[in-house]
Amino acid sequence: YEKMFGTKCHGCDFKIDAGDRFLEALGYSWHDTCFVCALCQMNLEGKTFYSKKDKPLCKGHAFAPV
């Protein structure tokens, strides 16, 4: 049942239980502690973020030269 109907966190791939703090961004569900910049791991909950290749990025890394 959990595999079919449970919600998994896109960051850690563990299920989001009732009562867990979570958010929805980039078309996925995330634990609030798992929604972090893909490069520096700064927590992005409630902050402006950017996306490249479906990965959340902080402002500093979104515009950094490659």
N, CA, C, O and CB atoms as a CASP TS submission, in Angstrom:
PFRMAT TS
TARGET T0000
AUTHOR 0000-0000-0000
METHOD Language model
MODEL 1
PARENT N/A
ATOM      1  N   TYR     1       0.822  -1.196   0.000  1.00  0.00           N
ATOM      2  CA  TYR     1       0.000   0.000   0.000  1.00  0.00           C
ATOM      3  C   TYR     1       0.866   1.261   0.000  1.00  0.00           C
ATOM      4  O   TYR     1       0.618   2.199  -0.757  1.00  0.00           O
ATOM      5  CB  TYR     1      -0.935  -0.002   1.207  1.00  0.00           C
ATOM      6  N   GLU     2       1.884   1.265   0.860  1.00  0.00           N
ATOM      7  CA  GLU     2       2.768   2.425   0.934  1.00  0.00           C
ATOM      8  C   GLU     2       3.462   2.699  -0.395  1.00  0.00           C
ATOM      9  O   GLU     2       3.582   3.853  -0.805  1.00  0.00           O
ATOM     10  CB  GLU     2       3.805   2.220   2.023  1.00  0.00           C
ATOM     11  N   LYS     3       3.916   1.652  -1.066  1.00  0.00           N
ATOM     12  CA  LYS     3       4.614   1.835  -2.338  1.00  0.00           C
ATOM     13  C   LYS     3       3.713   2.458  -3.395  1.00  0.00           C
ATOM     14  O   LYS     3       4.171   3.237  -4.231  1.00  0.00           O
ATOM     15  CB  LYS     3       5.148   0.504  -2.840  1.00  0.00           C
ATOM     16  N   MET     4       2.433   2.112  -3.352  1.00  0.00           N
ATOM     17  CA  MET     4       1.509   2.624  -4.363  1.00  0.00           C
ATOM     18  C   MET     4       0.934   3.984  -4.007  1.00  0.00           C
ATOM     19  O   MET     4       0.735   4.821  -4.888  1.00  0.00           O
ATOM     20  CB  MET     4       0.387   1.649  -4.569  1.00  0.00           C
ATOM     21  N   PHE     5       0.665   4.216  -2.728  1.00  0.00           N
ATOM     22  CA  PHE     5      -0.070   5.411  -2.344  1.00  0.00           C
ATOM     23  C   PHE     5       0.693   6.344  -1.411  1.00  0.00           C
ATOM     24  O   PHE     5       0.271   7.480  -1.199  1.00  0.00           O
ATOM     25  CB  PHE     5      -1.341   5.015  -1.701  1.00  0.00           C
ATOM     26  N   GLY     6       1.789   5.890  -0.859  1.00  0.00           N
ATOM     27  CA  GLY     6       2.556   6.727   0.048  1.00  0.00           C
ATOM     28  C   GLY     6       3.307   7.816  -0.714  1.00  0.00           C
ATOM     29  O   GLY     6       3.633   7.656  -1.890  1.00  0.00           O
ATOM     30  N   THR     7       3.572   8.909  -0.033  1.00  0.00           N
ATOM     31  CA  THR     7       4.320  10.006  -0.640  1.00  0.00           C
ATOM     32  C   THR     7       5.765   9.907  -0.207  1.00  0.00           C
ATOM     33  O   THR     7       6.055   9.816   0.986  1.00  0.00           O
ATOM     34  CB  THR     7       3.721  11.381  -0.252  1.00  0.00           C
ATOM     35  N   LYS     8       6.686   9.926  -1.182  1.00  0.00           N
ATOM     36  CA  LYS     8       8.103   9.864  -0.870  1.00  0.00           C
ATOM     37  C   LYS     8       8.745  11.230  -1.047  1.00  0.00           C
ATOM     38  O   LYS     8       8.344  12.018  -1.904  1.00  0.00           O
ATOM     39  CB  LYS     8       8.803   8.827  -1.750  1.00  0.00           C
ATOM     40  N   CYS     9       9.730  11.491  -0.236  1.00  0.00           N
ATOM     41  CA  CYS     9      10.501  12.719  -0.341  1.00  0.00           C
ATOM     42  C   CYS     9      11.451  12.597  -1.522  1.00  0.00           C
ATOM     43  O   CYS     9      12.160  11.599  -1.652  1.00  0.00           O
ATOM     44  CB  CYS     9      11.277  13.009   0.972  1.00  0.00           C
ATOM     45  N   HIS    10      11.468  13.606  -2.381  1.00  0.00           N
ATOM     46  CA  HIS    10      12.352  13.595  -3.549  1.00  0.00           C
ATOM     47  C   HIS    10      13.820  13.753  -3.150  1.00  0.00           C
ATOM     48  O   HIS    10      14.713  13.377  -3.908  1.00  0.00           O
ATOM     49  CB  HIS    10      11.955  14.708  -4.519  1.00  0.00           C
ATOM     50  N   GLY    11      14.068  14.305  -1.972  1.00  0.00           N
ATOM     51  CA  GLY    11      15.439  14.515  -1.531  1.00  0.00           C
ATOM     52  C   GLY    11      16.087  13.276  -0.946  1.00  0.00           C
ATOM     53  O   GLY    11      17.226  12.956  -1.286  1.00  0.00           O
ATOM     54  N   CYS    12      15.374  12.568  -0.064  1.00  0.00           N
ATOM     55  CA  CYS    12      15.973  11.423   0.633  1.00  0.00           C
ATOM     56  C   CYS    12      15.361  10.089   0.229  1.00  0.00           C
ATOM     57  O   CYS    12      15.888   9.036   0.587  1.00  0.00           O
ATOM     58  CB  CYS    12      15.834  11.603   2.121  1.00  0.00           C
ATOM     59  N   ASP    13      14.263  10.117  -0.505  1.00  0.00           N
ATOM     60  CA  ASP    13      13.567   8.918  -0.980  1.00  0.00           C
ATOM     61  C   ASP    13      12.888   8.119   0.144  1.00  0.00           C
ATOM     62  O   ASP    13      12.464   6.984  -0.072  1.00  0.00           O
ATOM     63  CB  ASP    13      14.545   8.024  -1.706  1.00  0.00           C
ATOM     64  N   PHE    14      12.784   8.708   1.334  1.00  0.00           N
ATOM     65  CA  PHE    14      12.032   8.075   2.413  1.00  0.00           C
ATOM     66  C   PHE    14      10.611   8.615   2.388  1.00  0.00           C
ATOM     67  O   PHE    14      10.358   9.692   1.848  1.00  0.00           O
ATOM     68  CB  PHE    14      12.703   8.329   3.800  1.00  0.00           C
ATOM     69  N   LYS    15       9.684   7.861   2.975  1.00  0.00           N
ATOM     70  CA  LYS    15       8.292   8.293   2.937  1.00  0.00           C
ATOM     71  C   LYS    15       8.063   9.501   3.840  1.00  0.00           C
ATOM     72  O   LYS    15       8.766   9.710   4.829  1.00  0.00           O
ATOM     73  CB  LYS    15       7.370   7.148   3.350  1.00  0.00           C
ATOM     74  N   ILE    16       7.070  10.279   3.472  1.00  0.00           N
ATOM     75  CA  ILE    16       6.647  11.417   4.275  1.00  0.00           C
ATOM     76  C   ILE    16       5.464  10.940   5.103  1.00  0.00           C
ATOM     77  O   ILE    16       4.396  10.640   4.570  1.00  0.00           O
ATOM     78  CB  ILE    16       6.273  12.671   3.380  1.00  0.00           C
ATOM     79  N   ASP    17       5.667  10.874   6.409  1.00  0.00           N
ATOM     80  CA  ASP    17       4.632  10.378   7.317  1.00  0.00           C
ATOM     81  C   ASP    17       3.664  11.487   7.700  1.00  0.00           C
ATOM     82  O   ASP    17       3.978  12.672   7.595  1.00  0.00           O
ATOM     83  CB  ASP    17       5.266   9.779   8.575  1.00  0.00           C
ATOM     84  N   ALA    18       2.489  11.083   8.143  1.00  0.00           N
ATOM     85  CA  ALA    18       1.515  12.049   8.662  1.00  0.00           C
ATOM     86  C   ALA    18       2.175  12.799   9.816  1.00  0.00           C
ATOM     87  O   ALA    18       2.777  12.188  10.699  1.00  0.00           O
ATOM     88  CB  ALA    18       0.181  11.337   9.129  1.00  0.00           C
ATOM     89  N   GLY    19       2.059  14.101   9.802  1.00  0.00           N
ATOM     90  CA  GLY    19       2.665  14.911  10.857  1.00  0.00           C
ATOM     91  C   GLY    19       4.049  15.429  10.512  1.00  0.00           C
ATOM     92  O   GLY    19       4.539  16.350  11.166  1.00  0.00           O
ATOM     93  N   ASP    20       4.696  14.855   9.491  1.00  0.00           N
ATOM     94  CA  ASP    20       6.001  15.360   9.063  1.00  0.00           C
ATOM     95  C   ASP    20       5.831  16.729   8.422  1.00  0.00           C
ATOM     96  O   ASP    20       4.845  16.987   7.731  1.00  0.00           O
ATOM     97  CB  ASP    20       6.681  14.377   8.073  1.00  0.00           C
ATOM     98  N   ARG    21       6.804  17.605   8.661  1.00  0.00           N
ATOM     99  CA  ARG    21       6.799  18.882   7.951  1.00  0.00           C
ATOM    100  C   ARG    21       7.336  18.624   6.550  1.00  0.00           C
ATOM    101  O   ARG    21       8.389  18.008   6.384  1.00  0.00           O
ATOM    102  CB  ARG    21       7.655  19.974   8.704  1.00  0.00           C
ATOM    103  N   PHE    22       6.610  19.096   5.545  1.00  0.00           N
ATOM    104  CA  PHE    22       7.051  18.886   4.170  1.00  0.00           C
ATOM    105  C   PHE    22       6.589  20.047   3.312  1.00  0.00           C
ATOM    106  O   PHE    22       5.783  20.872   3.743  1.00  0.00           O
ATOM    107  CB  PHE    22       6.516  17.549   3.610  1.00  0.00           C
ATOM    108  N   LEU    23       7.103  20.102   2.102  1.00  0.00           N
ATOM    109  CA  LEU    23       6.699  21.135   1.159  1.00  0.00           C
ATOM    110  C   LEU    23       6.666  20.530  -0.229  1.00  0.00           C
ATOM    111  O   LEU    23       7.199  19.445  -0.461  1.00  0.00           O
ATOM    112  CB  LEU    23       7.655  22.356   1.211  1.00  0.00           C
ATOM    113  N   GLU    24       6.040  21.234  -1.139  1.00  0.00           N
ATOM    114  CA  GLU    24       5.968  20.799  -2.527  1.00  0.00           C
ATOM    115  C   GLU    24       6.664  21.839  -3.381  1.00  0.00           C
ATOM    116  O   GLU    24       6.355  23.028  -3.303  1.00  0.00           O
ATOM    117  CB  GLU    24       4.493  20.588  -2.988  1.00  0.00           C
ATOM    118  N   ALA    25       7.606  21.387  -4.198  1.00  0.00           N
ATOM    119  CA  ALA    25       8.346  22.283  -5.084  1.00  0.00           C
ATOM    120  C   ALA    25       8.875  21.480  -6.256  1.00  0.00           C
ATOM    121  O   ALA    25       9.203  20.302  -6.113  1.00  0.00           O
ATOM    122  CB  ALA    25       9.506  22.994  -4.331  1.00  0.00           C
ATOM    123  N   LEU    26       8.959  22.105  -7.397  1.00  0.00           N
ATOM    124  CA  LEU    26       9.476  21.486  -8.626  1.00  0.00           C
ATOM    125  C   LEU    26       8.693  20.237  -9.011  1.00  0.00           C
ATOM    126  O   LEU    26       9.221  19.346  -9.676  1.00  0.00           O
ATOM    127  CB  LEU    26      10.948  21.133  -8.458  1.00  0.00           C
ATOM    128  N   GLY    27       7.436  20.176  -8.590  1.00  0.00           N
ATOM    129  CA  GLY    27       6.594  19.039  -8.928  1.00  0.00           C
ATOM    130  C   GLY    27       6.799  17.822  -8.044  1.00  0.00           C
ATOM    131  O   GLY    27       6.314  16.737  -8.366  1.00  0.00           O
ATOM    132  N   TYR    28       7.511  17.984  -6.935  1.00  0.00           N
ATOM    133  CA  TYR    28       7.798  16.878  -6.022  1.00  0.00           C
ATOM    134  C   TYR    28       7.460  17.283  -4.597  1.00  0.00           C
ATOM    135  O   TYR    28       7.279  18.464  -4.299  1.00  0.00           O
ATOM    136  CB  TYR    28       9.278  16.449  -6.123  1.00  0.00           C
ATOM    137  N   SER    29       7.378  16.292  -3.725  1.00  0.00           N
ATOM    138  CA  SER    29       7.227  16.530  -2.283  1.00  0.00           C
ATOM    139  C   SER    29       8.593  16.348  -1.635  1.00  0.00           C
ATOM    140  O   SER    29       9.366  15.476  -2.029  1.00  0.00           O
ATOM    141  CB  SER    29       6.161  15.560  -1.642  1.00  0.00           C
ATOM    142  N   TRP    30       8.883  17.179  -0.638  1.00  0.00           N
ATOM    143  CA  TRP    30      10.177  17.159   0.066  1.00  0.00           C
ATOM    144  C   TRP    30       9.942  17.295   1.564  1.00  0.00           C
ATOM    145  O   TRP    30       9.048  18.033   1.978  1.00  0.00           O
ATOM    146  CB  TRP    30      11.112  18.299  -0.444  1.00  0.00           C
ATOM    147  N   HIS    31      10.734  16.593   2.394  1.00  0.00           N
ATOM    148  CA  HIS    31      10.770  16.948   3.807  1.00  0.00           C
ATOM    149  C   HIS    31      11.333  18.363   3.869  1.00  0.00           C
ATOM    150  O   HIS    31      12.150  18.743   3.030  1.00  0.00           O
ATOM    151  CB  HIS    31      11.637  15.922   4.662  1.00  0.00           C
ATOM    152  N   ASP    32      10.907  19.136   4.848  1.00  0.00           N
ATOM    153  CA  ASP    32      11.404  20.511   4.926  1.00  0.00           C
ATOM    154  C   ASP    32      12.923  20.555   5.076  1.00  0.00           C
ATOM    155  O   ASP    32      13.556  21.505   4.617  1.00  0.00           O
ATOM    156  CB  ASP    32      10.746  21.243   6.093  1.00  0.00           C
ATOM    157  N   THR    33      13.517  19.546   5.710  1.00  0.00           N
ATOM    158  CA  THR    33      14.970  19.522   5.898  1.00  0.00           C
ATOM    159  C   THR    33      15.721  18.988   4.673  1.00  0.00           C
ATOM    160  O   THR    33      16.946  19.098   4.608  1.00  0.00           O
ATOM    161  CB  THR    33      15.314  18.677   7.110  1.00  0.00           C
ATOM    162  N   CYS    34      15.011  18.419   3.714  1.00  0.00           N
ATOM    163  CA  CYS    34      15.646  17.853   2.518  1.00  0.00           C
ATOM    164  C   CYS    34      15.636  18.818   1.333  1.00  0.00           C
ATOM    165  O   CYS    34      16.318  18.579   0.337  1.00  0.00           O
ATOM    166  CB  CYS    34      14.949  16.564   2.125  1.00  0.00           C
ATOM    167  N   PHE    35      14.877  19.894   1.429  1.00  0.00           N
ATOM    168  CA  PHE    35      14.807  20.846   0.320  1.00  0.00           C
ATOM    169  C   PHE    35      15.973  21.817   0.457  1.00  0.00           C
ATOM    170  O   PHE    35      15.861  22.872   1.082  1.00  0.00           O
ATOM    171  CB  PHE    35      13.432  21.609   0.302  1.00  0.00           C
ATOM    172  N   VAL    36      17.097  21.429  -0.146  1.00  0.00           N
ATOM    173  CA  VAL    36      18.349  22.176  -0.005  1.00  0.00           C
ATOM    174  C   VAL    36      18.984  22.404  -1.373  1.00  0.00           C
ATOM    175  O   VAL    36      18.654  21.721  -2.342  1.00  0.00           O
ATOM    176  CB  VAL    36      19.330  21.428   0.924  1.00  0.00           C
ATOM    177  N   CYS    37      19.892  23.366  -1.441  1.00  0.00           N
ATOM    178  CA  CYS    37      20.645  23.608  -2.672  1.00  0.00           C
ATOM    179  C   CYS    37      21.429  22.347  -3.023  1.00  0.00           C
ATOM    180  O   CYS    37      22.066  21.746  -2.158  1.00  0.00           O
ATOM    181  CB  CYS    37      21.603  24.834  -2.517  1.00  0.00           C
ATOM    182  N   ALA    38      21.381  21.955  -4.273  1.00  0.00           N
ATOM    183  CA  ALA    38      22.064  20.732  -4.721  1.00  0.00           C
ATOM    184  C   ALA    38      23.579  20.858  -4.634  1.00  0.00           C
ATOM    185  O   ALA    38      24.280  19.846  -4.649  1.00  0.00           O
ATOM    186  CB  ALA    38      21.662  20.400  -6.152  1.00  0.00           C
ATOM    187  N   LEU    39      24.095  22.075  -4.543  1.00  0.00           N
ATOM    188  CA  LEU    39      25.555  22.253  -4.507  1.00  0.00           C
ATOM    189  C   LEU    39      26.106  22.548  -3.119  1.00  0.00           C
ATOM    190  O   LEU    39      27.154  22.017  -2.751  1.00  0.00           O
ATOM    191  CB  LEU    39      25.949  23.363  -5.431  1.00  0.00           C
ATOM    192  N   CYS    40      25.425  23.383  -2.342  1.00  0.00           N
ATOM    193  CA  CYS    40      25.991  23.758  -1.034  1.00  0.00           C
ATOM    194  C   CYS    40      25.158  23.256   0.148  1.00  0.00           C
ATOM    195  O   CYS    40      25.557  23.440   1.298  1.00  0.00           O
ATOM    196  CB  CYS    40      26.122  25.267  -0.946  1.00  0.00           C
ATOM    197  N   GLN    41      24.034  22.638  -0.109  1.00  0.00           N
ATOM    198  CA  GLN    41      23.140  22.081   0.906  1.00  0.00           C
ATOM    199  C   GLN    41      22.525  23.128   1.840  1.00  0.00           C
ATOM    200  O   GLN    41      22.093  22.789   2.942  1.00  0.00           O
ATOM    201  CB  GLN    41      23.887  21.077   1.720  1.00  0.00           C
ATOM    202  N   MET    42      22.483  24.389   1.414  1.00  0.00           N
ATOM    203  CA  MET    42      21.793  25.405   2.205  1.00  0.00           C
ATOM    204  C   MET    42      20.289  25.129   2.138  1.00  0.00           C
ATOM    205  O   MET    42      19.746  24.898   1.057  1.00  0.00           O
ATOM    206  CB  MET    42      22.126  26.850   1.690  1.00  0.00           C
ATOM    207  N   ASN    43      19.621  25.153   3.289  1.00  0.00           N
ATOM    208  CA  ASN    43      18.185  24.907   3.316  1.00  0.00           C
ATOM    209  C   ASN    43      17.465  26.016   2.568  1.00  0.00           C
ATOM    210  O   ASN    43      17.744  27.197   2.774  1.00  0.00           O
ATOM    211  CB  ASN    43      17.669  24.803   4.766  1.00  0.00           C
ATOM    212  N   LEU    44      16.534  25.633   1.696  1.00  0.00           N
ATOM    213  CA  LEU    44      15.835  26.588   0.837  1.00  0.00           C
ATOM    214  C   LEU    44      14.371  26.796   1.226  1.00  0.00           C
ATOM    215  O   LEU    44      13.644  27.511   0.536  1.00  0.00           O
ATOM    216  CB  LEU    44      15.908  26.127  -0.591  1.00  0.00           C
ATOM    217  N   GLU    45      13.939  26.184   2.315  1.00  0.00           N
ATOM    218  CA  GLU    45      12.540  26.325   2.719  1.00  0.00           C
ATOM    219  C   GLU    45      12.220  27.798   2.968  1.00  0.00           C
ATOM    220  O   GLU    45      12.883  28.464   3.763  1.00  0.00           O
ATOM    221  CB  GLU    45      12.244  25.481   3.989  1.00  0.00           C
ATOM    222  N   GLY    46      11.202  28.289   2.283  1.00  0.00           N
ATOM    223  CA  GLY    46      10.764  29.662   2.456  1.00  0.00           C
ATOM    224  C   GLY    46      11.660  30.699   1.799  1.00  0.00           C
ATOM    225  O   GLY    46      11.434  31.899   1.960  1.00  0.00           O
ATOM    226  N   LYS    47      12.670  30.257   1.064  1.00  0.00           N
ATOM    227  CA  LYS    47      13.592  31.181   0.416  1.00  0.00           C
ATOM    228  C   LYS    47      13.402  31.139  -1.104  1.00  0.00           C
ATOM    229  O   LYS    47      12.824  30.199  -1.651  1.00  0.00           O
ATOM    230  CB  LYS    47      15.053  30.840   0.790  1.00  0.00           C
ATOM    231  N   THR    48      13.896  32.167  -1.755  1.00  0.00           N
ATOM    232  CA  THR    48      13.890  32.168  -3.213  1.00  0.00           C
ATOM    233  C   THR    48      14.868  31.103  -3.680  1.00  0.00           C
ATOM    234  O   THR    48      15.993  31.028  -3.186  1.00  0.00           O
ATOM    235  CB  THR    48      14.263  33.578  -3.792  1.00  0.00           C
ATOM    236  N   PHE    49      14.444  30.282  -4.627  1.00  0.00           N
ATOM    237  CA  PHE    49      15.335  29.250  -5.156  1.00  0.00           C
ATOM    238  C   PHE    49      15.179  29.199  -6.664  1.00  0.00           C
ATOM    239  O   PHE    49      14.243  29.765  -7.229  1.00  0.00           O
ATOM    240  CB  PHE    49      15.035  27.862  -4.522  1.00  0.00           C
ATOM    241  N   TYR    50      16.096  28.523  -7.292  1.00  0.00           N
ATOM    242  CA  TYR    50      16.117  28.385  -8.743  1.00  0.00           C
ATOM    243  C   TYR    50      16.260  26.906  -9.054  1.00  0.00           C
ATOM    244  O   TYR    50      16.605  26.107  -8.184  1.00  0.00           O
ATOM    245  CB  TYR    50      17.276  29.223  -9.393  1.00  0.00           C
ATOM    246  N   SER    51      15.993  26.553 -10.297  1.00  0.00           N
ATOM    247  CA  SER    51      16.052  25.150 -10.684  1.00  0.00           C
ATOM    248  C   SER    51      16.856  24.992 -11.962  1.00  0.00           C
ATOM    249  O   SER    51      16.644  25.710 -12.939  1.00  0.00           O
ATOM    250  CB  SER    51      14.643  24.576 -10.866  1.00  0.00           C
ATOM    251  N   LYS    52      17.772  24.054 -11.942  1.00  0.00           N
ATOM    252  CA  LYS    52      18.489  23.653 -13.149  1.00  0.00           C
ATOM    253  C   LYS    52      18.465  22.133 -13.182  1.00  0.00           C
ATOM    254  O   LYS    52      18.883  21.479 -12.227  1.00  0.00           O
ATOM    255  CB  LYS    52      19.970  24.216 -13.175  1.00  0.00           C
ATOM    256  N   LYS    53      17.980  21.577 -14.271  1.00  0.00           N
ATOM    257  CA  LYS    53      17.877  20.119 -14.433  1.00  0.00           C
ATOM    258  C   LYS    53      17.127  19.474 -13.262  1.00  0.00           C
ATOM    259  O   LYS    53      17.547  18.445 -12.732  1.00  0.00           O
ATOM    260  CB  LYS    53      19.281  19.498 -14.561  1.00  0.00           C
ATOM    261  N   ASP    54      16.013  20.099 -12.870  1.00  0.00           N
ATOM    262  CA  ASP    54      15.156  19.601 -11.781  1.00  0.00           C
ATOM    263  C   ASP    54      15.846  19.545 -10.428  1.00  0.00           C
ATOM    264  O   ASP    54      15.389  18.828  -9.538  1.00  0.00           O
ATOM    265  CB  ASP    54      14.653  18.236 -12.122  1.00  0.00           C
ATOM    266  N   LYS    55      16.925  20.277 -10.254  1.00  0.00           N
ATOM    267  CA  LYS    55      17.599  20.328  -8.959  1.00  0.00           C
ATOM    268  C   LYS    55      17.458  21.740  -8.395  1.00  0.00           C
ATOM    269  O   LYS    55      17.657  22.720  -9.112  1.00  0.00           O
ATOM    270  CB  LYS    55      19.105  19.922  -9.088  1.00  0.00           C
ATOM    271  N   PRO    56      17.115  21.845  -7.107  1.00  0.00           N
ATOM    272  CA  PRO    56      16.989  23.179  -6.515  1.00  0.00           C
ATOM    273  C   PRO    56      18.371  23.788  -6.260  1.00  0.00           C
ATOM    274  O   PRO    56      19.302  23.106  -5.832  1.00  0.00           O
ATOM    275  CB  PRO    56      16.183  23.112  -5.197  1.00  0.00           C
ATOM    276  N   LEU    57      18.472  25.069  -6.531  1.00  0.00           N
ATOM    277  CA  LEU    57      19.720  25.788  -6.310  1.00  0.00           C
ATOM    278  C   LEU    57      19.454  27.095  -5.583  1.00  0.00           C
ATOM    279  O   LEU    57      18.418  27.727  -5.793  1.00  0.00           O
ATOM    280  CB  LEU    57      20.436  26.051  -7.639  1.00  0.00           C
ATOM    281  N   CYS    58      20.390  27.503  -4.726  1.00  0.00           N
ATOM    282  CA  CYS    58      20.292  28.807  -4.085  1.00  0.00           C
ATOM    283  C   CYS    58      20.659  29.875  -5.122  1.00  0.00           C
ATOM    284  O   CYS    58      21.182  29.572  -6.195  1.00  0.00           O
ATOM    285  CB  CYS    58      21.224  28.893  -2.819  1.00  0.00           C
ATOM    286  N   LYS    59      20.375  31.111  -4.775  1.00  0.00           N
ATOM    287  CA  LYS    59      20.642  32.208  -5.723  1.00  0.00           C
ATOM    288  C   LYS    59      22.120  32.284  -6.098  1.00  0.00           C
ATOM    289  O   LYS    59      22.456  32.534  -7.256  1.00  0.00           O
ATOM    290  CB  LYS    59      20.192  33.550  -5.125  1.00  0.00           C
ATOM    291  N   GLY    60      22.994  32.071  -5.131  1.00  0.00           N
ATOM    292  CA  GLY    60      24.436  32.139  -5.391  1.00  0.00           C
ATOM    293  C   GLY    60      24.918  31.116  -6.397  1.00  0.00           C
ATOM    294  O   GLY    60      25.778  31.418  -7.224  1.00  0.00           O
ATOM    295  N   HIS    61      24.378  29.915  -6.340  1.00  0.00           N
ATOM    296  CA  HIS    61      24.817  28.871  -7.263  1.00  0.00           C
ATOM    297  C   HIS    61      24.053  28.888  -8.576  1.00  0.00           C
ATOM    298  O   HIS    61      24.561  28.404  -9.588  1.00  0.00           O
ATOM    299  CB  HIS    61      24.672  27.523  -6.617  1.00  0.00           C
ATOM    300  N   ALA    62      22.851  29.431  -8.581  1.00  0.00           N
ATOM    301  CA  ALA    62      22.062  29.466  -9.814  1.00  0.00           C
ATOM    302  C   ALA    62      22.717  30.360 -10.855  1.00  0.00           C
ATOM    303  O   ALA    62      22.601  30.109 -12.054  1.00  0.00           O
ATOM    304  CB  ALA    62      20.639  29.952  -9.526  1.00  0.00           C
ATOM    305  N   PHE    63      23.399  31.394 -10.405  1.00  0.00           N
ATOM    306  CA  PHE    63      23.985  32.352 -11.322  1.00  0.00           C
ATOM    307  C   PHE    63      25.506  32.319 -11.344  1.00  0.00           C
ATOM    308  O   PHE    63      26.140  33.185 -11.947  1.00  0.00           O
ATOM    309  CB  PHE    63      23.526  33.718 -10.972  1.00  0.00           C
ATOM    310  N   ALA    64      26.092  31.324 -10.688  1.00  0.00           N
ATOM    311  CA  ALA    64      27.556  31.196 -10.674  1.00  0.00           C
ATOM    312  C   ALA    64      28.027  30.709 -12.036  1.00  0.00           C
ATOM    313  O   ALA    64      27.342  29.916 -12.681  1.00  0.00           O
ATOM    314  CB  ALA    64      28.026  30.220  -9.550  1.00  0.00           C
ATOM    315  N   PRO    65      29.192  31.176 -12.481  1.00  0.00           N
ATOM    316  CA  PRO    65      29.726  30.685 -13.766  1.00  0.00           C
ATOM    317  C   PRO    65      30.013  29.185 -13.675  1.00  0.00           C
ATOM    318  O   PRO    65      30.428  28.678 -12.634  1.00  0.00           O
ATOM    319  CB  PRO    65      31.023  31.460 -14.159  1.00  0.00           C
ATOM    320  N   VAL    66      29.789  28.515 -14.753  1.00  0.00           N
ATOM    321  CA  VAL    66      29.966  27.045 -14.760  1.00  0.00           C
ATOM    322  C   VAL    66      31.413  26.680 -14.946  1.00  0.00           C
ATOM    323  O   VAL    66      31.752  25.497 -14.978  1.00  0.00           O
ATOM    324  CB  VAL    66      29.127  26.394 -15.866  1.00  0.00           C
TER
END
